[in-house]
Amino acid sequence: MIPNKKCILSQRLKEREWTQSKLSQETGIPQSIISRYCTSTTNFNINYLFAIVEVLGLEKIDDLFEDQD
């Protein structure tokens, strides 16, 4: 995980009204991995992060994370 950062993938999906299943279909990433990313319960694969950023139209990987409180 990125130190002192929280993954906000679930928030990004809600903003686009996408499901984890739709993201899985669009990226080819297994839904089980996307689910773990949404709950920040796994290590992140850089290739998957690049794919997610591209499909969601974000500028950079850091747009998937925010500082932890």
Gaussian input, Z-matrix of N, CA and C with variables (Angstrom, degrees):
# hf/3-21g

backbone

0 1
 N
 C     1     B1
 C     2     B2     1     A1
 N     3     B3     2     A2     1     D1
 C     4     B4     3     A3     2     D2
 C     5     B5     4     A4     3     D3
 N     6     B6     5     A5     4     D4
 C     7     B7     6     A6     5     D5
 C     8     B8     7     A7     6     D6
 N     9     B9     8     A8     7     D7
 C    10    B10     9     A9     8     D8
 C    11    B11    10    A10     9     D9
 N    12    B12    11    A11    10    D10
 C    13    B13    12    A12    11    D11
 C    14    B14    13    A13    12    D12
 N    15    B15    14    A14    13    D13
 C    16    B16    15    A15    14    D14
 C    17    B17    16    A16    15    D15
 N    18    B18    17    A17    16    D16
 C    19    B19    18    A18    17    D17
 C    20    B20    19    A19    18    D18
 N    21    B21    20    A20    19    D19
 C    22    B22    21    A21    20    D20
 C    23    B23    22    A22    21    D21
 N    24    B24    23    A23    22    D22
 C    25    B25    24    A24    23    D23
 C    26    B26    25    A25    24    D24
 N    27    B27    26    A26    25    D25
 C    28    B28    27    A27    26    D26
 C    29    B29    28    A28    27    D27
 N    30    B30    29    A29    28    D28
 C    31    B31    30    A30    29    D29
 C    32    B32    31    A31    30    D30
 N    33    B33    32    A32    31    D31
 C    34    B34    33    A33    32    D32
 C    35    B35    34    A34    33    D33
 N    36    B36    35    A35    34    D34
 C    37    B37    36    A36    35    D35
 C    38    B38    37    A37    36    D36
 N    39    B39    38    A38    37    D37
 C    40    B40    39    A39    38    D38
 C    41    B41    40    A40    39    D39
 N    42    B42    41    A41    40    D40
 C    43    B43    42    A42    41    D41
 C    44    B44    43    A43    42    D42
 N    45    B45    44    A44    43    D43
 C    46    B46    45    A45    44    D44
 C    47    B47    46    A46    45    D45
 N    48    B48    47    A47    46    D46
 C    49    B49    48    A48    47    D47
 C    50    B50    49    A49    48    D48
 N    51    B51    50    A50    49    D49
 C    52    B52    51    A51    50    D50
 C    53    B53    52    A52    51    D51
 N    54    B54    53    A53    52    D52
 C    55    B55    54    A54    53    D53
 C    56    B56    55    A55    54    D54
 N    57    B57    56    A56    55    D55
 C    58    B58    57    A57    56    D56
 C    59    B59    58    A58    57    D57
 N    60    B60    59    A59    58    D58
 C    61    B61    60    A60    59    D59
 C    62    B62    61    A61    60    D60
 N    63    B63    62    A62    61    D61
 C    64    B64    63    A63    62    D62
 C    65    B65    64    A64    63    D63
 N    66    B66    65    A65    64    D64
 C    67    B67    66    A66    65    D65
 C    68    B68    67    A67    66    D66
 N    69    B69    68    A68    67    D67
 C    70    B70    69    A69    68    D68
 C    71    B71    70    A70    69    D69
 N    72    B72    71    A71    70    D70
 C    73    B73    72    A72    71    D71
 C    74    B74    73    A73    72    D72
 N    75    B75    74    A74    73    D73
 C    76    B76    75    A75    74    D74
 C    77    B77    76    A76    75    D75
 N    78    B78    77    A77    76    D76
 C    79    B79    78    A78    77    D77
 C    80    B80    79    A79    78    D78
 N    81    B81    80    A80    79    D79
 C    82    B82    81    A81    80    D80
 C    83    B83    82    A82    81    D81
 N    84    B84    83    A83    82    D82
 C    85    B85    84    A84    83    D83
 C    86    B86    85    A85    84    D84
 N    87    B87    86    A86    85    D85
 C    88    B88    87    A87    86    D86
 C    89    B89    88    A88    87    D87
 N    90    B90    89    A89    88    D88
 C    91    B91    90    A90    89    D89
 C    92    B92    91    A91    90    D90
 N    93    B93    92    A92    91    D91
 C    94    B94    93    A93    92    D92
 C    95    B95    94    A94    93    D93
 N    96    B96    95    A95    94    D94
 C    97    B97    96    A96    95    D95
 C    98    B98    97    A97    96    D96
 N    99    B99    98    A98    97    D97
 C   100   B100    99    A99    98    D98
 C   101   B101   100   A100    99    D99
 N   102   B102   101   A101   100   D100
 C   103   B103   102   A102   101   D101
 C   104   B104   103   A103   102   D102
 N   105   B105   104   A104   103   D103
 C   106   B106   105   A105   104   D104
 C   107   B107   106   A106   105   D105
 N   108   B108   107   A107   106   D106
 C   109   B109   108   A108   107   D107
 C   110   B110   109   A109   108   D108
 N   111   B111   110   A110   109   D109
 C   112   B112   111   A111   110   D110
 C   113   B113   112   A112   111   D111
 N   114   B114   113   A113   112   D112
 C   115   B115   114   A114   113   D113
 C   116   B116   115   A115   114   D114
 N   117   B117   116   A116   115   D115
 C   118   B118   117   A117   116   D116
 C   119   B119   118   A118   117   D117
 N   120   B120   119   A119   118   D118
 C   121   B121   120   A120   119   D119
 C   122   B122   121   A121   120   D120
 N   123   B123   122   A122   121   D121
 C   124   B124   123   A123   122   D122
 C   125   B125   124   A124   123   D123
 N   126   B126   125   A125   124   D124
 C   127   B127   126   A126   125   D125
 C   128   B128   127   A127   126   D126
 N   129   B129   128   A128   127   D127
 C   130   B130   129   A129   128   D128
 C   131   B131   130   A130   129   D129
 N   132   B132   131   A131   130   D130
 C   133   B133   132   A132   131   D131
 C   134   B134   133   A133   132   D132
 N   135   B135   134   A134   133   D133
 C   136   B136   135   A135   134   D134
 C   137   B137   136   A136   135   D135
 N   138   B138   137   A137   136   D136
 C   139   B139   138   A138   137   D137
 C   140   B140   139   A139   138   D138
 N   141   B141   140   A140   139   D139
 C   142   B142   141   A141   140   D140
 C   143   B143   142   A142   141   D141
 N   144   B144   143   A143   142   D142
 C   145   B145   144   A144   143   D143
 C   146   B146   145   A145   144   D144
 N   147   B147   146   A146   145   D145
 C   148   B148   147   A147   146   D146
 C   149   B149   148   A148   147   D147
 N   150   B150   149   A149   148   D148
 C   151   B151   150   A150   149   D149
 C   152   B152   151   A151   150   D150
 N   153   B153   152   A152   151   D151
 C   154   B154   153   A153   152   D152
 C   155   B155   154   A154   153   D153
 N   156   B156   155   A155   154   D154
 C   157   B157   156   A156   155   D155
 C   158   B158   157   A157   156   D156
 N   159   B159   158   A158   157   D157
 C   160   B160   159   A159   158   D158
 C   161   B161   160   A160   159   D159
 N   162   B162   161   A161   160   D160
 C   163   B163   162   A162   161   D161
 C   164   B164   163   A163   162   D162
 N   165   B165   164   A164   163   D163
 C   166   B166   165   A165   164   D164
 C   167   B167   166   A166   165   D165
 N   168   B168   167   A167   166   D166
 C   169   B169   168   A168   167   D167
 C   170   B170   169   A169   168   D168
 N   171   B171   170   A170   169   D169
 C   172   B172   171   A171   170   D170
 C   173   B173   172   A172   171   D171
 N   174   B174   173   A173   172   D172
 C   175   B175   174   A174   173   D173
 C   176   B176   175   A175   174   D174
 N   177   B177   176   A176   175   D175
 C   178   B178   177   A177   176   D176
 C   179   B179   178   A178   177   D177
 N   180   B180   179   A179   178   D178
 C   181   B181   180   A180   179   D179
 C   182   B182   181   A181   180   D180
 N   183   B183   182   A182   181   D181
 C   184   B184   183   A183   182   D182
 C   185   B185   184   A184   183   D183
 N   186   B186   185   A185   184   D184
 C   187   B187   186   A186   185   D185
 C   188   B188   187   A187   186   D186
 N   189   B189   188   A188   187   D187
 C   190   B190   189   A189   188   D188
 C   191   B191   190   A190   189   D189
 N   192   B192   191   A191   190   D190
 C   193   B193   192   A192   191   D191
 C   194   B194   193   A193   192   D192
 N   195   B195   194   A194   193   D193
 C   196   B196   195   A195   194   D194
 C   197   B197   196   A196   195   D195
 N   198   B198   197   A197   196   D196
 C   199   B199   198   A198   197   D197
 C   200   B200   199   A199   198   D198
 N   201   B201   200   A200   199   D199
 C   202   B202   201   A201   200   D200
 C   203   B203   202   A202   201   D201
 N   204   B204   203   A203   202   D202
 C   205   B205   204   A204   203   D203
 C   206   B206   205   A205   204   D204

   B1=1.4493
   B2=1.5237
   B3=1.2908
   B4=1.4573
   B5=1.5282
   B6=1.3416
   B7=1.4675
   B8=1.5306
   B9=1.3261
   B10=1.4605
   B11=1.5198
   B12=1.3257
   B13=1.4539
   B14=1.5167
   B15=1.3108
   B16=1.4593
   B17=1.5238
   B18=1.3185
   B19=1.4552
   B20=1.5275
   B21=1.3161
   B22=1.4694
   B23=1.5302
   B24=1.3337
   B25=1.4545
   B26=1.5273
   B27=1.3244
   B28=1.4685
   B29=1.5259
   B30=1.3189
   B31=1.4643
   B32=1.5326
   B33=1.3153
   B34=1.4727
   B35=1.5254
   B36=1.3338
   B37=1.4612
   B38=1.5300
   B39=1.3222
   B40=1.4635
   B41=1.5237
   B42=1.3254
   B43=1.4675
   B44=1.5326
   B45=1.3044
   B46=1.4609
   B47=1.5242
   B48=1.3310
   B49=1.4719
   B50=1.5319
   B51=1.3151
   B52=1.4584
   B53=1.5206
   B54=1.3170
   B55=1.4536
   B56=1.5255
   B57=1.3042
   B58=1.4602
   B59=1.5251
   B60=1.3231
   B61=1.4545
   B62=1.5351
   B63=1.3257
   B64=1.4673
   B65=1.5221
   B66=1.3362
   B67=1.4621
   B68=1.5249
   B69=1.3193
   B70=1.4555
   B71=1.5232
   B72=1.3149
   B73=1.4661
   B74=1.5285
   B75=1.3243
   B76=1.4550
   B77=1.5301
   B78=1.3266
   B79=1.4620
   B80=1.5253
   B81=1.3193
   B82=1.4599
   B83=1.5179
   B84=1.3148
   B85=1.4665
   B86=1.5260
   B87=1.3220
   B88=1.4692
   B89=1.5314
   B90=1.3317
   B91=1.4627
   B92=1.5212
   B93=1.3162
   B94=1.4680
   B95=1.5296
   B96=1.3286
   B97=1.4669
   B98=1.5255
   B99=1.3194
   B100=1.4662
   B101=1.5242
   B102=1.3193
   B103=1.4587
   B104=1.5232
   B105=1.3288
   B106=1.4697
   B107=1.5249
   B108=1.3316
   B109=1.4601
   B110=1.5256
   B111=1.3286
   B112=1.4662
   B113=1.5213
   B114=1.3161
   B115=1.4644
   B116=1.5295
   B117=1.3260
   B118=1.4697
   B119=1.5204
   B120=1.3414
   B121=1.4638
   B122=1.5279
   B123=1.3013
   B124=1.4573
   B125=1.5189
   B126=1.3019
   B127=1.4609
   B128=1.5212
   B129=1.2911
   B130=1.4565
   B131=1.5229
   B132=1.3239
   B133=1.4549
   B134=1.5272
   B135=1.3202
   B136=1.4616
   B137=1.5282
   B138=1.3209
   B139=1.4662
   B140=1.5272
   B141=1.3292
   B142=1.4618
   B143=1.5262
   B144=1.3244
   B145=1.4671
   B146=1.5249
   B147=1.3245
   B148=1.4724
   B149=1.5259
   B150=1.3232
   B151=1.4664
   B152=1.5294
   B153=1.3193
   B154=1.4625
   B155=1.5267
   B156=1.3201
   B157=1.4659
   B158=1.5312
   B159=1.3107
   B160=1.4676
   B161=1.5273
   B162=1.3244
   B163=1.4604
   B164=1.5260
   B165=1.3363
   B166=1.4606
   B167=1.5343
   B168=1.3157
   B169=1.4542
   B170=1.5184
   B171=1.3272
   B172=1.4543
   B173=1.5236
   B174=1.3242
   B175=1.4560
   B176=1.5242
   B177=1.3353
   B178=1.4632
   B179=1.5285
   B180=1.3163
   B181=1.4665
   B182=1.5203
   B183=1.3111
   B184=1.4652
   B185=1.5292
   B186=1.3397
   B187=1.4686
   B188=1.5255
   B189=1.3171
   B190=1.4700
   B191=1.5235
   B192=1.3229
   B193=1.4580
   B194=1.5238
   B195=1.3344
   B196=1.4474
   B197=1.5231
   B198=1.3137
   B199=1.4635
   B200=1.5152
   B201=1.3241
   B202=1.4665
   B203=1.5031
   B204=1.3251
   B205=1.4839
   B206=1.4977
   A1=108.97
   A2=116.35
   A3=121.26
   A4=107.42
   A5=117.45
   A6=120.20
   A7=112.80
   A8=115.72
   A9=123.68
   A10=113.75
   A11=117.39
   A12=121.65
   A13=109.47
   A14=115.71
   A15=122.42
   A16=107.90
   A17=116.85
   A18=121.05
   A19=109.18
   A20=116.31
   A21=121.24
   A22=110.72
   A23=115.66
   A24=120.27
   A25=111.30
   A26=117.77
   A27=119.34
   A28=110.88
   A29=117.60
   A30=121.99
   A31=110.40
   A32=116.72
   A33=120.97
   A34=111.01
   A35=117.00
   A36=120.58
   A37=110.95
   A38=117.46
   A39=121.24
   A40=111.12
   A41=116.78
   A42=120.87
   A43=111.23
   A44=117.06
   A45=121.86
   A46=112.83
   A47=115.21
   A48=122.20
   A49=110.42
   A50=114.90
   A51=122.65
   A52=109.29
   A53=116.23
   A54=121.86
   A55=108.89
   A56=115.72
   A57=119.96
   A58=109.49
   A59=116.42
   A60=121.38
   A61=111.18
   A62=117.40
   A63=120.85
   A64=110.45
   A65=116.80
   A66=119.88
   A67=110.49
   A68=116.50
   A69=120.93
   A70=110.87
   A71=116.93
   A72=120.98
   A73=111.43
   A74=116.96
   A75=121.65
   A76=113.31
   A77=116.65
   A78=120.46
   A79=113.83
   A80=117.28
   A81=120.60
   A82=112.89
   A83=116.92
   A84=122.04
   A85=108.09
   A86=118.14
   A87=119.22
   A88=111.59
   A89=115.43
   A90=119.99
   A91=111.50
   A92=117.66
   A93=120.20
   A94=110.85
   A95=117.51
   A96=121.28
   A97=109.85
   A98=116.74
   A99=120.75
   A100=109.86
   A101=117.40
   A102=121.40
   A103=111.06
   A104=116.57
   A105=120.20
   A106=111.37
   A107=117.22
   A108=120.14
   A109=110.35
   A110=116.27
   A111=120.56
   A112=112.10
   A113=116.71
   A114=120.25
   A115=112.02
   A116=116.12
   A117=122.44
   A118=112.43
   A119=116.72
   A120=119.78
   A121=112.48
   A122=117.45
   A123=120.48
   A124=110.12
   A125=116.09
   A126=120.24
   A127=107.55
   A128=116.22
   A129=120.91
   A130=110.87
   A131=115.69
   A132=123.29
   A133=107.07
   A134=117.28
   A135=121.37
   A136=111.70
   A137=117.79
   A138=120.32
   A139=111.20
   A140=116.52
   A141=120.12
   A142=110.37
   A143=116.62
   A144=119.35
   A145=111.04
   A146=117.33
   A147=120.05
   A148=110.83
   A149=117.19
   A150=121.12
   A151=110.92
   A152=117.08
   A153=121.43
   A154=110.26
   A155=116.65
   A156=121.40
   A157=110.09
   A158=116.38
   A159=120.40
   A160=111.58
   A161=117.08
   A162=121.43
   A163=111.64
   A164=117.08
   A165=120.34
   A166=112.41
   A167=117.44
   A168=120.70
   A169=114.21
   A170=115.83
   A171=120.35
   A172=109.04
   A173=116.51
   A174=120.13
   A175=112.74
   A176=116.16
   A177=119.17
   A178=110.37
   A179=115.78
   A180=121.19
   A181=110.95
   A182=117.02
   A183=120.62
   A184=112.05
   A185=117.74
   A186=121.08
   A187=112.63
   A188=116.75
   A189=121.20
   A190=112.84
   A191=116.08
   A192=120.58
   A193=110.88
   A194=115.02
   A195=121.08
   A196=108.83
   A197=116.19
   A198=120.39
   A199=110.10
   A200=115.72
   A201=119.96
   A202=108.86
   A203=114.64
   A204=119.71
   A205=111.45
   D1=152.68
   D2=176.63
   D3=-72.27
   D4=125.15
   D5=-175.76
   D6=-54.76
   D7=135.62
   D8=176.41
   D9=58.89
   D10=24.11
   D11=179.10
   D12=-124.91
   D13=148.43
   D14=177.59
   D15=-115.50
   D16=133.60
   D17=178.29
   D18=-71.58
   D19=130.88
   D20=-179.72
   D21=-116.84
   D22=32.94
   D23=179.39
   D24=-59.12
   D25=-42.06
   D26=-179.61
   D27=-60.41
   D28=-37.42
   D29=176.96
   D30=-64.94
   D31=-43.72
   D32=178.87
   D33=-61.82
   D34=-38.95
   D35=178.06
   D36=-65.84
   D37=-42.70
   D38=178.38
   D39=-61.71
   D40=-39.97
   D41=179.40
   D42=-59.81
   D43=-32.58
   D44=-178.67
   D45=-98.04
   D46=-0.87
   D47=-176.54
   D48=56.85
   D49=43.34
   D50=177.08
   D51=-105.90
   D52=151.14
   D53=172.72
   D54=-97.49
   D55=165.84
   D56=174.32
   D57=-61.27
   D58=-36.21
   D59=179.61
   D60=-62.79
   D61=-42.79
   D62=178.75
   D63=-63.21
   D64=-44.02
   D65=178.25
   D66=-61.66
   D67=-40.13
   D68=177.53
   D69=-60.61
   D70=-44.50
   D71=179.13
   D72=-63.73
   D73=-40.84
   D74=-176.43
   D75=-73.47
   D76=-29.17
   D77=-175.65
   D78=-105.81
   D79=-21.38
   D80=-174.08
   D81=80.83
   D82=6.34
   D83=178.06
   D84=-83.37
   D85=132.05
   D86=179.29
   D87=-55.73
   D88=140.20
   D89=-178.72
   D90=-60.72
   D91=-31.51
   D92=179.32
   D93=-62.90
   D94=-36.25
   D95=177.28
   D96=-69.06
   D97=-44.57
   D98=179.49
   D99=-60.29
   D100=-40.89
   D101=177.67
   D102=-59.59
   D103=-43.05
   D104=178.78
   D105=-67.13
   D106=-35.31
   D107=176.57
   D108=-64.93
   D109=-39.44
   D110=-179.17
   D111=-64.72
   D112=-25.75
   D113=179.27
   D114=-106.63
   D115=5.53
   D116=179.57
   D117=53.60
   D118=40.09
   D119=-177.43
   D120=-108.87
   D121=24.38
   D122=-179.70
   D123=-150.53
   D124=164.38
   D125=170.58
   D126=-76.87
   D127=151.37
   D128=-174.48
   D129=-99.18
   D130=137.02
   D131=176.06
   D132=-90.90
   D133=122.16
   D134=-175.10
   D135=-60.08
   D136=-36.69
   D137=178.95
   D138=-65.37
   D139=-39.17
   D140=176.93
   D141=-65.72
   D142=-41.07
   D143=179.63
   D144=-62.38
   D145=-42.49
   D146=176.95
   D147=-60.54
   D148=-42.30
   D149=179.99
   D150=-63.37
   D151=-42.73
   D152=179.91
   D153=-64.12
   D154=-45.54
   D155=179.41
   D156=-58.55
   D157=-44.84
   D158=-178.81
   D159=-63.73
   D160=-49.18
   D161=-176.76
   D162=-65.50
   D163=-37.02
   D164=-179.68
   D165=-82.64
   D166=-6.19
   D167=178.71
   D168=71.73
   D169=30.20
   D170=178.00
   D171=-86.35
   D172=163.58
   D173=-177.52
   D174=-83.60
   D175=-37.18
   D176=-175.26
   D177=-153.16
   D178=163.36
   D179=-179.48
   D180=-58.36
   D181=-36.43
   D182=-178.96
   D183=-58.21
   D184=-21.48
   D185=177.72
   D186=-68.81
   D187=-8.17
   D188=176.00
   D189=-94.64
   D190=1.06
   D191=-175.03
   D192=-133.05
   D193=154.07
   D194=173.26
   D195=-138.16
   D196=159.62
   D197=178.10
   D198=-62.39
   D199=141.38
   D200=175.99
   D201=-80.66
   D202=146.88
   D203=178.42
   D204=-76.12

